[in-house]
């Protein structure tokens, strides 16, 4: 399969401006993500950015990058523009978060494996929740899946509700899954979903994948055993540096 990996990298993050260029033990965050992506089975890897300094930095370490518009509301929209500007068509595109410098190549390949089923339109990763704090953390979206492993719904709340069971043991009574924010798209589906207006569920939860579900698209999921470490704030960066 021909699969293009795209790493959206926006400069003007509300909580952490210039985040992609932040150094982690002497190497920028975006370079770490890029290098992890190139260790996977992707055909090509590309950074999609709205900032010339990020573009120049990526090219300086030998990576490929494309300058996109500043108007995009989501990484999905930025990925589609970058794909349109790229000089080669691809069957599939994988959106790799630019703020997860320790993503494992195996996780990227796991998303790609979902497209071995020709019926797959969209794909993402989920991870079993084993701790109460993850279950009730609104910054860690949860996902409910059907018998075929397709997403039924995403929420910042703990779903489903375990009736007559103390909340602190819900995760021991039912299998809950956390959503890992990496997305795979069939190229034609990516074009279609970027034409959709924001939906009611998306606006309520502030989760763009709900727009796709609300419009009838199907999202395949694959279960990963690996945790991801996202860096949203300078405080997150400090914790990672201390950990390393």
N, C-alpha and C positions, 0 to 999 in steps of 0.2 A: 504493500500500500504506500502511496505517496502521501506523506503527512508533513505539513508545515507547522512548526511550533512558533507561536508569536508571544512575545513578552511585552504587554503594555507597560509603559513606564512614563507616568505623568509627573511633571516637576512640581506643580502647585498643589501639593497635598495640603488639605486644611490643617491636619494635626501634625504634619511633619514635612514642611517644604523642603524640596531638594533631596528627598529620601533616597531615590535610586543611586545618587552619587555618594551617599554616606559610606565611610570606610568601616569595615569590620575586620579587625586584625590586618590592616594594611591593604585590603582589597575591597573595592566598591561592592555595594549590595547587588547592583545590576550585573556586574561581572560574575559574581558568585552564582546568581540565578542562571545566567547564560551558560556558564561552564557546566553546571549540573544538567541543563537541558541537552547540551551537545553530547553528553555521555549516554543518552537514551538512544532509542532506535529511530528517532525522527529523521526525515529526509533532509530537512533544513531548519535552521533556527534564525529568528529575526526579532529585533527589538522594535516596537512601535512607540514612538515618543512624540511629544508636542514641543520638545525643547532642543535647541541646537547644541547646547553644551552636553546633553546626554548623548545625542547623536555622535558628536565628535569624540566623546569618551569611549563609546562602544567601538567605533572604528579604530581608535588608537590601540585598543587591546586586541584588535584583529576580528572583531565581531561585525555582524551585518545589522544595519538599522535603517529605518525609514521615518522621515518626518511627516507627522500627521497633523490634522487640525487641532485647535485648542477647544473646540466646541463640544466634543464628545461627552456624553453623560455616563458612559460605562466603558469598561474594558472591551466588551463585546463589540461595541460600535467602533472603537479604535482598531480592533483586530480586523474588522471587515474592510476599513479604509486601507490598512496596510496590505491586506491580501489583494485588494484591487490594484494597488500600486506596484505589487511585486511582479517580476518579469516572467513568472512561470505559473501555470494553473496547478492546483492541487485538489485531490478528492476530499481531503479532510484537513481541518485546522484544529490545533490544540492551543488553548489560551492558558498560559502559564503565569501565575501571579508574580509580579515583579518585586513583591515584598516578602517572598519566602525563599531566602538564600540557601536554605538547607533542604529544599525539596529533593527527593531521591529520584534518580533516573527510572527506577523500577515503578514508581508511581505514575510517571508520564507514560511509560509503556503499558501500564495497566489500563489507563484511559484509552489508549490506542487500540488495545485488544478488544474493546467493546465493539469496534467497527468491523470485526470479523463477521459479525452478524449483519448482513446487508440491509436489514430492516431498521438498524439503529440510526436515529436522526441526531440525537444529542447524547452526550455522556458526561459523567462526573464521578467523583470518588466520595465514598462515605466511610466512616470509621465507627466501630462499636464504642459506645459510651460506657465506661467502667467506673466513673467517679461522679458523685452527686454534684460537685461544683460545675462540671461541664454540662450536666443536664439542665441546670437552671441559670446558666450564663447566657444572657440575651445577645452577647456578641459572638456566640458560637451557635449558628443556626442548626436546627435539627431537621431530619428528613424522615418521612414515613414512606415505605416502599410496598409494592404489591408482590404477589407470588412470583412474578416474572423478574423481580429486581428492578422494576421501573419506579421512579419517584411518583408518589401520589400527591405529596404536599411538603413544603418547606416552611418552617416557622422558627421564630426566635424563642417561642415558648416551648416548654416540654410537652411534646405530643407523642402518643395519646395520653389522656388523663387516666391514671390508674385508680379507679373507684374503690373506696373502702380499704386503701393501702396507704400507710404513712408515706409522705413524700420523700423522706430521706432514704427509703428503700425501693423506690420505684425502679431504679436501674437494676435492681436484683430480681425484680418480678417480671420485667419485660425487657426485650432487646430493643434498646434505643440506639439511634445512629446520629452521629454528628456529620455535618456536611463539610467536606474538604474542597475549598474553592478553586478547583481546576476544571476547565470545561473542554470538551471535544465537540466539534461541529462537523457535520457533513457540509460541504461548501455551499450547496444550494440551499440548505436549511439556514445556514448563517445569514445568507442574503435575505431570506424571508423574515427572520426574527428581528433583523435590524430595521425593518419597515413597520414594525408594530408600534402603536402608541402605548404609553405607560398604562398599565391595567390597575383596576381597583385593589386587587390583592397585593400587587407589587408595591403600590403606594402605601398600603396599610402596614406591611411588614418591612418595607425598604429592602426587598430581595428581588433582583431583576429576573431570576429564573421562574418566579411565579407568573410573570407575563407570558412566558412560553407555555407553561402548563394551562393557564387560563385560556389560551388560544388554541388548545388542542394538540400541541406538540408533545412528543414523548421523550422522556429523559432516562436513559439507561444508567444504572449505577454499578460500580464495582467496589468491593470492600477492600480497603487497605488496612494493614496492621501498623503502619508507620504513622506517627504523629507528625504534624507540620508545625513549623515555628514561624508565624507571621509577625512582621514588625510594623506596627501602626503608629507608634509614638516614640519619642526619644527615650522614654522610660523602658519601652520594650527592648530597644537597642542596648541599653545599659545592662539589662538582665542577660541578654544573649552574650555580650562581651564577657560578663562575669562567668557565665556558664562555660564559654570556650577556654 
